[in-house]
């Protein structure tokens, strides 16, 4: 049975999240990010991917909603987008409101997108988070892309390499609250059709965007206005990931960069990466 498209528009309520310096630092360290802005010292702000933490409970509520009829054993993270309006800081109280934004049928499966809007104690929207979940094999084919396209020539302006540690998934689970067993339990991962446990998609995204903050934004995470990715292949603990950035456009006080992240075999694990940085 497929996803229940009649559920689009369902409100998953309002939740409150208290931001602490410890939670910010824990998330940064769980994504191998040593930027001093995340590690305390009076000028602490959250990383650009941190907003997924306050939103995670709502995303899980949708994924586990019996009315939606999602097969969680075949569920993987398909895509993510963060629109960032204001820095998130320790001491902030975030109100998180979430809604099921869309349900779509693909040739390779089905997707559903949940949008979470995060507002601080002053009533200011600080972040809009869109998570798209993919139900593998519930459409007409498999997960992998089959279309062959010619890649445009790109002038790489920055490259960043980070190793996914052997204990990365355990550390990320503790920092994010995402304890999906396909990231933590080899037996469950194999039951889900995976060769072994895989890295959290959001951890992979955070590792990639770390390269944009430190290499393109001068180490200032508050300059990131938007970040989005499509997850294209699983990442395994122990792999080294390389992210390459190129300039897409500039104007209106921002520069937009495209990026892809590659595993040691040269296969893209993140495609359609986009990061918008204020000048």
VENJOJO-V298143 format. One record per residue. RES is the residue in three letters. PSI is psi in radians with two decimals (NA if undefined). BURIAL is # if it has 24 or more other ideal C-beta (glycine too) atoms within 12 Angstrom, else .. Layout:
BEGIN
res: <RES:RES>
psi: <PSI:PSI>
burial: <BURIAL:BURIAL>
END
This chain:
BEGIN
res: <UNK:UNK:UNK:UNK:UNK:UNK:UNK:UNK:UNK:UNK:UNK:UNK:UNK:UNK:UNK:UNK:UNK:UNK:UNK:UNK:UNK:UNK:UNK:UNK:UNK:UNK:UNK:UNK:UNK:UNK:UNK:UNK:UNK:UNK:UNK:UNK:UNK:UNK:UNK:UNK:UNK:UNK:UNK:UNK:UNK:UNK:UNK:UNK:UNK:UNK:UNK:UNK:UNK:UNK:UNK:UNK:UNK:UNK:UNK:UNK:UNK:UNK:UNK:UNK:UNK:UNK:UNK:UNK:UNK:UNK:UNK:UNK:UNK:UNK:UNK:UNK:UNK:UNK:UNK:UNK:UNK:UNK:UNK:UNK:UNK:UNK:UNK:UNK:UNK:UNK:UNK:UNK:UNK:UNK:UNK:UNK:UNK:UNK:UNK:UNK:UNK:UNK:UNK:UNK:UNK:UNK:UNK:UNK:UNK:UNK:UNK:UNK:UNK:UNK:UNK:UNK:UNK:UNK:UNK:UNK:UNK:UNK:UNK:UNK:UNK:UNK:UNK:UNK:UNK:UNK:UNK:UNK:UNK:UNK:UNK:UNK:UNK:UNK:UNK:UNK:UNK:UNK:UNK:UNK:UNK:UNK:UNK:UNK:UNK:UNK:UNK:UNK:UNK:UNK:UNK:UNK:UNK:UNK:UNK:UNK:UNK:UNK:UNK:UNK:UNK:UNK:UNK:UNK:UNK:UNK:UNK:UNK:UNK:UNK:UNK:UNK:UNK:UNK:UNK:UNK:UNK:UNK:UNK:UNK:UNK:UNK:UNK:UNK:UNK:UNK:UNK:UNK:UNK:UNK:UNK:UNK:UNK:UNK:UNK:UNK:UNK:UNK:UNK:UNK:UNK:UNK:UNK:UNK:UNK:UNK:UNK:UNK:UNK:UNK:UNK:UNK:UNK:UNK:UNK:UNK:UNK:UNK:UNK:UNK:UNK:UNK:UNK:UNK:UNK:UNK:UNK:UNK:UNK:UNK:UNK:UNK:UNK:UNK:UNK:UNK:UNK:UNK:UNK:UNK:UNK:UNK:UNK:UNK:UNK:UNK:UNK:UNK:UNK:UNK:UNK:UNK:UNK:UNK:UNK:UNK:UNK:UNK:UNK:UNK:UNK:UNK:UNK:UNK:UNK:UNK:UNK:UNK:UNK:UNK:UNK:UNK:UNK:UNK:UNK>
psi: <2.35:3.14:2.60:1.67:-0.33:-0.18:-0.14:2.33:-0.13:2.32:2.19:0.37:-3.05:2.33:2.76:2.42:2.21:2.07:2.26:2.74:-0.64:-0.71:-0.68:-0.84:-0.74:-0.73:-0.76:-0.82:-0.53:-0.25:0.31:0.67:2.00:0.34:2.24:-0.36:-0.29:-0.13:0.42:3.04:0.20:-0.29:0.65:2.36:2.83:2.60:2.77:-0.41:-0.15:-0.58:-0.28:-0.42:-0.91:-0.49:-0.26:-0.73:-0.67:-0.67:-0.68:-0.64:-0.70:-0.80:-0.60:0.03:2.02:-0.43:-0.51:-0.55:0.70:2.33:1.74:-0.40:-0.44:0.15:2.28:2.84:2.14:-0.74:2.82:2.48:2.34:2.17:2.12:2.07:-0.68:2.65:2.50:2.26:2.76:2.43:-0.24:2.49:2.00:2.28:2.17:2.07:2.29:2.57:2.53:1.93:-0.61:2.74:2.25:2.54:2.25:2.90:-0.54:-0.01:-2.71:2.68:2.66:2.51:2.26:2.28:2.23:2.26:2.19:2.14:2.37:-3.08:-0.28:0.01:0.15:2.30:2.12:-0.50:2.54:2.18:2.15:2.08:2.19:2.10:2.47:2.22:1.84:2.34:0.20:0.13:-2.32:-0.02:-2.73:-3.06:-0.58:2.65:2.45:-0.34:2.39:2.17:2.65:2.18:2.35:2.68:2.28:2.43:1.85:2.17:-0.27:2.56:2.41:2.39:2.31:2.38:2.38:2.00:2.81:-0.53:0.28:-0.76:-0.62:-0.78:-0.71:-0.67:-0.76:-0.67:-0.50:-0.38:0.03:1.72:0.51:2.15:-0.28:-0.27:-0.18:-0.38:1.99:-0.69:-0.79:-0.68:-0.74:-0.63:-0.53:0.08:0.25:2.63:-0.48:-3.10:2.58:2.71:2.58:2.37:-0.68:-0.50:-0.75:-0.73:-0.75:-0.69:-0.73:-0.82:-0.43:-0.70:-0.60:-0.75:-0.89:-0.48:-0.40:-0.41:0.28:0.46:0.10:1.76:-0.36:-0.18:-0.25:2.12:-0.47:2.53:2.33:2.62:2.83:2.22:2.16:-0.40:2.63:2.64:2.41:2.50:2.45:-0.30:2.62:2.27:2.39:2.20:2.28:2.32:2.54:2.71:2.27:-0.83:2.90:2.69:2.74:0.42:0.12:2.77:2.31:2.23:2.44:2.76:2.76:2.66:2.36:2.54:3.11:-0.35:-0.04:0.12:2.45:2.14:-0.37:2.27:2.92:0.52:2.45:2.38:2.27:2.19:2.26:2.48:NA>
burial: <.:#:#:.:.:.:#:.:.:#:.:#:.:.:#:.:#:.:#:#:#:.:#:#:#:#:#:#:#:#:#:#:#:.:#:.:#:#:.:.:.:.:.:#:#:#:#:#:#:#:#:#:#:#:#:#:#:#:#:#:#:#:#:.:#:.:.:#:#:#:#:#:.:#:#:#:#:#:#:#:#:#:#:#:#:#:#:#:#:#:.:#:.:#:#:#:#:#:#:#:#:#:#:#:.:#:.:#:#:#:#:#:#:#:#:#:#:#:#:#:.:.:.:.:.:#:#:#:#:#:#:#:#:#:#:#:.:#:.:.:.:.:#:.:.:.:.:.:.:.:.:.:.:.:.:.:.:#:#:#:.:#:.:#:#:.:.:#:#:.:#:#:#:.:#:#:#:#:.:#:#:#:#:#:.:.:.:.:#:.:.:#:.:#:.:#:#:#:#:#:#:#:#:#:#:#:#:#:#:#:#:#:#:#:#:#:#:.:#:#:#:#:#:#:#:#:#:#:#:#:#:#:#:#:#:#:#:.:#:#:#:#:#:#:#:#:#:#:.:.:.:.:.:.:#:#:#:#:#:#:#:#:#:.:.:.:.:#:#:#:#:#:#:#:#:#:#:#:.>
END
